Amino acid sequence: MKKVGRKPIDTEKRETRITIKFSENEIKEIEKLAEYMELPKTVLARNLLLFGLDEMKGFRRLGILNIAKGVIKTSDFLKKIKFSNEEIK
């Protein structure tokens, strides 16, 4: 007897799990959207994460991630300087 349903999009096994913490508001948003899309919230969350991963790959190709890293490092450096100056007072 032939199986019913669509063929899997990919054949890669999903065996690794990660744990992610969300706020109550974030979970409510995910649940509402999952209900609207008629998907389990875990499937929706995975899809959202993979979509974000694809976006980040694009940002990396464009060099935007290097800029973001530089901004973060500069911000961290400036916070240390500000903290040091407050100690002197």
Steps between C-alpha positions, in 0.01 A plus 500: 500500500629846407561757775265797511633857526774708352858391463744651750671815377836379626625161607745621765427349841424743779661348808653798679297714739564843643325673787380855454334716764224745407309758700130442564413765239724338238341159562152652468595656166641170374191312615263749333689486173527120513126474558430737211731303271356171630847372590645358819688775682824298481474482121432873478791580735736283292383665179552846649849406619597357161363810326713717730801279430458554126475875558820498706681314221395776261616768743834323529544494121426872488747577780230629733595254774854638509359848552271374777790326674700823484213699650464250786873503574510881491197521729657257748824699494318829561305351792830400664641850455187657648515262798868581554433875496218466755738325740745793480238750622 
